[in-house]
Amino acid sequence: MYARIAGTGMYLPERVLTNFDLEAMVDTSDEWIRTRTGIERRHVVADGEFTSDLAYHASRAAIEDAGIEPGDIDFILVGTTTPDLIFPNVGCLVQERLGIHGTPAFSLEAACSGFLYALGVADQFVRGGQAKRALVVGAETMSRIIDWTDRETCVLFGDGAGAVVLEQAETPGIMYSNLGSDGRYRDLLYAANGVSVLPKEGEGAALRMKGNEVFKVAVKTLGGMVDEVLDKNGLEKGEIDWLIPHQANIRIIQAMAKRLRMPMERVILTIQEHGNTSAASVPMALDTAIRDGRVKRGDLLLLEAFGGGFTWGASLVRY
Ligand code: UT7
């Protein structure tokens, strides 16, 4: 038994913050942000709007796309690093909004790799027969953990949510998942909004990143991971139809495309529209490319992400 993607959905909050808006807030320029990252604008939640709201809207869209009812879902998993509360977890909050009761619902935090981790876990439940239809979400309100005076991070991130419905199938589906992490890099990218650990004096509670160092490890690690995915599945470079990468930096994405010998026309790029939305970026890119007709049933997709922890993940999917 395998898990196949039956439907996808996404949601972006209404408010848009452009690079020009940021020029008025910190010492930066549209030109620097565009050329160094590929980002042009990002979406930001309104007061009173939370991660579970974004996750709910994306989930509704995915459920509708799959042609099922919320009651058909029997497993909910949300990848997020910006939960509404410590608990109840975002999965439970989404479950309640969807009017479902009794299914397992939980969230996991693996920073920008959160969706790939959630997909890998949900795949196991579907394949093992413990879930018939799983709702898998990546949702973030990164704007809530950003230091809006730090130009090195505030220009990069945005809010959003993406979701997929997985269902049992006799053929894949999700062909292969590769997950990894290395906690030795914990100090290069973190948010000090501690629950058990309090922020250090003067450090504040916001996200901090040594961008340049993260960049180098990201390119190296992702490169090794995509080689491994091809190798383990007996695929040659160029055999993937679509690369659906985490949207952190256009230069990292270009490096991956080059490594896979894929032209940029075969890479789904959404970073210009919403910046780095952490766990939400891969499912949003997937949904975008399915809805605009680029990704078609039967296509071979490579999803990949890298983020704080460090954590990383990839999924080879026959859509
Ligand atoms: O999603 C999780 C994983 N995250 C990532 O993968 C992010 C990886 N890192 C990156 O994407 C890039 O490293 C950044 C976009 C964060 C930074 O780009 P960079 O090319 O590595 O720039 P840099 O950090 O080496 O900084 C170059 C210069 C510095 O000035 P000096 O020292 O050369 O005078 C920075 O102070 O750019 C300056 N700078 C800025 N200038 C204008 C840094 N941020 C800004 C800014 N506006 N917002």
Residues whose N, C-alpha, C, O or C-beta is under 5 A from the ligand:
A	BS01	UT7	D27 T28 S29 W32 R36 T37 C112 R151 E152 V155 G211 N212 V214 F215 A218 A248 N249 N276 F306 G307 G308
